[in-house]
Amino acid sequence: FIPLHLHKLNFGKVCIVQKRDTEKMYAMKYMNKQQCIERDEVRNVFRELEILQEIEHVFLVNLWYSFQDEEDMFMVVDLLLGGDLRYHLQQSVQFGEDAVKLYLCEMTLALDYLQNQHIIHRDVKPDNILLDEQGHAHLTDFNIATIIKDGERATALAGTKPYMAPEIFQSFISGGTGYAFEVDWWSLGVTAFEVLRGWRPYDIHASNSVESLIQLFSTVSVQYNPAWPKDLVSLLRKLLTVNPEHRFSSLSDMQTSPYLADVNWDAVYEKKMEAGFVPNKGRLHCDPTFELEEMILESRPLHKKKKRLAKNRSRDNSKDSQSCFLVVVFGQYTFCPWCFHHALTFTRMETGFDHTVASLSFFTFKRLIYHYLML
């Protein structure tokens, strides 16, 4: 893989890479293991991997490969060069109603698929909706997603506050029955409103207390643009209904909306609907300062990893017994039981970007052969 830094996430970074044997381009998310432990993100990282290995959909950012080295964990996913909706909003792009209507339809199919897989994304927002070069939307970043089955309910206070549904805050304060898939549809409503209007329906910031937000939802009414079609406003009201029992929260609900009555859902799924906004193919839709940050400010930059790891291996060659990770060789693969979970990563014995990465997948064993982690 040849790294070219693309953008940074709240946890981990993303760059553009190329697979040497096929020359196909991908995006690669990488996360530092030590930071993962220090920030107590181990559970989230492996939950994300567990989810991504089980799902595939035309409007998701899908996982292709995963692997690790001494420093980092890597996830290789679809490369979408159209930028995320947040970037375009920051560039003062005025999204038309037709563009947002298509985003609503595509995200409806994505959320309906996730719901059928028992997955709550919990972080639907413009930052996590990427566009491909034709302008179609794809949902990414499952770092705080969760799986609920058999009538279970989630209870954790998870998400980005301006996009979190009222029942998440209510569950945190008073306990109660928790929340389920409806929270993602609320977030979709907030996102659609923001992309159309340029600001969110509620003035919520990370600094707002949970108690103040519960009061806000019970006292403040959303102000819709009077120029918007009535059917569009009606749909947004259904998505932004405070009571989750009355909220639109499924494909079948969305299909009853008069605003979407003319939608050919098969054509949407097959990407035959023309996008209302097509990103400029002549430019890279990301902040170039991330590339400079990686090269200048990052203490362990990715482009110097090969030399750095070679030096570390040479230095530590005589004290393998003190390695942080117990390594067991299975044929042509190296098995690294880094975590306490059953989802384990396999890579070729040769590490470093000079070697083609192949046969990268997860395997679940009935029993964990080795259980070891030295901090």
Buried (B, 14 or more C-beta within 10 A) or exposed (E): BEBBBBBBBEBBBBBBBBBBEEEEBBBBBBBBBEEBBEEEBBEBBBBBBBBBBEBEBBBBBBBBBBBBBBBBBBBBBBBBBBBBBBBBBEEEBEBEBEBBBBBBBBBBBBBBBBBEEBBBBBBBBBBBBBBBBEBBBBBBBBBBBBBBEEEEEBBEEBBBBBBBBBBBBBBBEEEEEBBBBBBBBBBBBBBBBBBBBEEBBBEBEEEBEBEEBBEBBEEEEBEBEEEBEEEBBBBBBBBBBEEBEEBBBBBEBBBEBEBBEEBEBEEBBEBEBEBBBBBEEEEBBBBEEBBEBBEEEBEEBBBEBBEBBEEEEEEEEEEEEEEEBBEEEEEEBBBBBBBEBBBBBBBBEEBEBEEEBEEBEBEEEEEEEEEEEEE
